[in-house]
């Protein structure tokens, strides 16, 4: 008589392979649920108030930029011993007696930001004495008004130490 020495209770070594797939997909689903929960409950992504109204008004911004470009005004901005701006029309003639303000912003340093009125000089030159405070990048936005006409120019300036 032959006896079977193998135990009927023994399973093959590969019996747990399907559980690897189950564990993998359970992990993926769990991570996805966590990510969706974090995305929905955290920052909304909106960085401005009245975003809808500003988005609708964007066409007005584009129209104003097109109108400004059609006028052909130009501003030359120089940052040496203060701030100097030459404002000229399409033909290169100086535009005098405009009310001009410079909005000066230091990226990353709000404590150095300032708004300064530029004084008209002769020949379309406008100047202001400015204490820049530090060398490096500066964003300058010039807003000039001549009668009912508005001109805006933005530049990034590099001040050497």
Secondary structure, 3 states (H helix, E strand, C coil): CCCCCCCCCCCCHHHHHHHHHHHHHHHHHHHHHHHHHHHHHCCCCCCCCCHHHHHHCHHHHHHHHHHHHHHCCEEEEECCCCEEEEEECCCCCECCCCEEEEEEECCCCHHHCEEEEEEECHHHEEEECCCCCCCEEEEEEEEEEECCEEEEEEEEEEECC
